[in-house]
Amino acid sequence: MNELNKKAIILMSLMILTVIAFPCLSTVQGKTIEVNDLDGCTEYYGTMAGANFYVLIPDDWTNYLGDGMLVVSCRGASLVGLREGTVYERNLDLAESGIAVAASDYGIKRFDAKFGVIRTHQLTEYVIDNFGVTGKVFLYSESLGGSIALVLGGRYPDVYSGVLDVSGIKDWAMEYNHAVDNFVGSGDPILQAFATLVPDSEEIYGGTPDEKPQKYAKYSATSYTELSIPVISIVHLNDQIVPYEHTTYYHSLVGDEWHVVVTVPVDFPVPSPFGSWYGHFDPYLAVAAPIFFELLVHWSNGDIAAGDIPTTFP
């Protein structure tokens, strides 16, 4: 079958499935799928259950890490459009290298892990069912997306083969309390922007962590501690948004067998307009992520063991 015919079949399937996908959900919204021929891949863009999504299918769906592989990208709480910014550029690079990528904006613009988990899992199954995924499925995540990916990896080890977590939120009650103590009224414009986590969380979960502990726990990685797939967490030692101690607490619950913590040093040698970069935005994190993603895949494939993965970068 030539490439044009394969694309036509996928497009026809997508048009049908925007109407019938997830019939048990009354919130499904369908609209015309936008198809774009990009350098090295084809992009399918649409809306599902109120969330915008895209799927990037490589022209050559092979890679030295494995054929037919899918990366589900879980982004942070960004105001940047779904198809803008460095995460989208990274995902285009992955697709060009022979790895399919799927990503959702979760249908929200706030700190809503609940809908992030739901929409990302829906998108994952949709892509697996309709795009001919034959290889393993990995989660590649940042910040808010790290929380989403860790919950999904803990809940669905039969679907996902590994999680790369970069600066991910590990526990929503802990993060709420950290925001109250350090963000609200800080006077720092960056930290103050993250202070919206407090009212957002109270709205999403119906109150404070003291009032609704079970709801905060339901979408916290610390509630899914019996890991059975490889997870690598990359964290800056001076992360002021999601403190390093939150990651070490999570690690104390899950243990060494399936979780490796990689630390990035405190001092970045080049001065930046953000001063300390708040740890959370340190450029070394972006440099480290693709390196440790490859190690994650090799670990999942049995080529290396957890003990072979470096625990510091650089």
N, C-alpha and C positions, 0 to 999 in steps of 0.2 A: 504494500500500500504506500503510495507516495505521500510526501509531507503535506501537500495541499488537502488531500482526502482525509488524512488523520485530523487535521485542524477543523475541517468541516464537520466531521463526526463529533468531535469534542464540543464545538459550538452548538450543534443541534441538541446534544445531550444537555448542555447547560441551559439552553432556552426552555427545554421541557422541565428541567429540574428546578428552575426558579419558581415554577408554579406548583410542583408536587413535592419538592424536598421538605422533609420534616412535617408531614401533614398533621402530626399531633400538636403542633405549636401554632397557636392562633396569631402569633406575632410575626410570622414569616412575611417578608415583603419581597416581591420580585420586581426586577426591572431589567431592561435589555442589557445583556452582557456585552461589555466593550472588549474587543479583541485588538491587541496591538502587537505588531511584529517589531521586536526589539533586537538589539545586537546579541545574537547567540541564544535567544529564547523568545517565546511567545507569552504575552501577558493577557490574562483573563481577569477583568475587573467587574465587580458587581456588588449587589447588596443582598444580605441574607439575615433575616430576623432582626432587621433594623441596624445591622452593622455593615459597614463597607469592608470589602475584602479584595485581595488580589491573589492570583496564583501565577507563578512563573514556571513555565515548562521549558526545560532546555531543548535546544535543537538536537543535541547529542546527549541523551540522558545516561551517560556513563561517566565514571569518575574513579580515580585510583582508590578512593575510600569505599566504593561500592556502587553497583548499578541500580537505577530506579529508586534512588534515595530521596527522601523528602525532609526538609527542614521546616518546622513550623516556628515562625518568628513571633516572639511575644514582646512587644515594645513597651516602653515606659509611659508615664503620664505626660505625654508631650502635646504641646499645642501645634506642633508641626504636622502638616497634612500627611496622610498615610503614604502617599507616593512622593514624599519630599524628605530631604535630610540624609544624614549619614547611614541610618539603618536601611533605608530603601536602597542606597548606593551599594551597601554591603550585600544586600540580598540579590541585587542584579549581578554582582560579581560571583556569588555562589551559583546562580543559575547559569551564568556564562561558563562556569567551570564544570557543569554537568550535574548539578544538584537542583532538584525542584524546590521551590520555596512557596509557602503560603503564609499570609499575614492578614490580621483583622484589626480594625480600630476599636473593636469591642462594642461599638455603638454608643460610646460614652467619651467624655473629655475630662474625666475626673479620676479620683483614686478608687475606682470601683473594681475590686478583684472579683467580686461575685459574678458580674456580667462578663468580665474578662475570661474567667474559667468556663462559663457556659458557652459563650460564643466561639472561643478558640477550640473547644472540644467538638462543637458542631462543625466548624470549618474543617477540622482534621478529618473527621469521618466522611464529610462531603468530598474532599479531595481524594481520599483513599478509594472511595466507591466509584468515582467518576473520571479519574485521570490515569488509571492504570499504574498506580504506585506498586512496584514490585520489591522494593528494598526496604530498609529500616527507616523509621520515622524518629527524628530528633527534635528536641525543643531548644531554641537558642533565644536567650532572654536577657532583659535589662530592667533593673529597678522594680517598678510595679509589675512588669512582665515576668521578673524573676519569681515573684510571689505566685503568679498565675501558673508558670511552668512547673514550679516545685509541687504545687497542689495536683496538677494534672499528672505529673510523673508518679506521684504517690498513689493517686487514685486509679490510674489506668496503665499499669506496667505491661499489660497485654497489647497496648496500642503504641506506646512510646518506648524507644530503646535507650534513651539517655537524655540528660538535661545539662545544658550549659547555663549556669546562673551567674550573671554579672551584677553585683551590687543589689541583689534581690531582697525585698522585704520578707522577713522570715515569720514574723508574728504581728498581727494587726493590733492587738492590745498593747504590745510593747512599743510598736511604732506610734500609736496614738499617744501614749504617755510621753514618749520622747518628743513628739511634736508640741505637746502642751508645755513641756519644760524648756524647750530650746527654740521653737519656731515662733510661737505666738508672742507678739509684742517684742520681737528681737530687735527690730529696727534695721536689720540686714535685709536688703531687697530680695536676695535669693532665698534665704531662710523664710522670710515672710511669705513668699510665694508657696512654699511647702506647708505653711500654716493652715491653708485651706483643707488639708487632710483632716483636721479636727471636725469642722462642721460637715464635711463630706461624709466622713465615717459615721457620724451620729445620724445623718439622714439615711445612709445606705443600710445600716444595721439596726436602726430604730432606737438609738441611745448610746450611752457611753459603754466602754468595756465592762465596767462594774455593773451596769444595768442589763447588758445583753452579752454576757461572756460566751455563750454557746454560739451566737451568730458570728462574733469575731473569730472564734476558734475554727468554725466550719471552713473558712477560706484562708486559714493560716497554714503555712508549711509545717509548723511545729505540731500540727494535728495529724500529720501523715509521716510517721517516723519509721515505719517498717519498710524501708526501701528494698527494692529487688532489681533495680536498674542503676547503671552508673550515673553519678551526679558530680559535677565539678562546679564549685562556687569560687568565683574570683572576687576578692574584696580588698579595698584600700584600707590600710591600717588607720588612716585618719578620716574615714568617711564620716562626715558630719550629718548626712541625711539618714543613712541606715548604718548605725554604729557597728564596728567590727565585732563587738561583744554579742550582738544579735546572731551573727553567723556562728560564733563559737558555741553559743547556747544551743542553736539548732544542731550543730555537729555533735554536741554531747548527748543529744537524744537519738540521733541516727547511727552514730558509730563510724568506724573506719572502713568497714567492708565495702560500702557502696558510695561513700562520700569523701571527696578530697577537697580541702580548702587551700586555695592559692592566694597568697598575700602579695600586695603591691606596696612598695616602700612609701614612707611618709613624704619625702622630699623629691619633687620633680626638678631636675637640674635647670630647666629653662623657665625664666620668669613668665608669668601669664597675667592677663588682665583680670583674672579672677583671684589672684593672689594664691591661696592654697588650693584652688580648684575645688574646695570643699570635699576633697577626696572622691566624692561621688562622680565627678566629671573628669577625673585625671586622665590625660591622653594615654597613659600607659595601659589603662583598662581596654581601650579600643585596640591597641596593638596586641595585647595579650590574648584577647578573645578568640581570633581565628586560629592562633597557635594551639590553644587548649581545646578548641572544638575538634581539631584533627586528632588530638590525643584522646578525647572522649570517644570518638568513633573507633579508634584502634582498641581502646579498652573494651568497648561494647563487642567488638569483633573477636576479642580474645587474643589479640596480637601482643598486648602489654597487660600488666597488672596495675592495680591501684598504686602499689609501692613504687612503680616506675615513673610516676608522674611528679614533676618538680612541684614543690609547695611554695616557692617564691618566684616572683618575676619582677624585674629581669634578674 
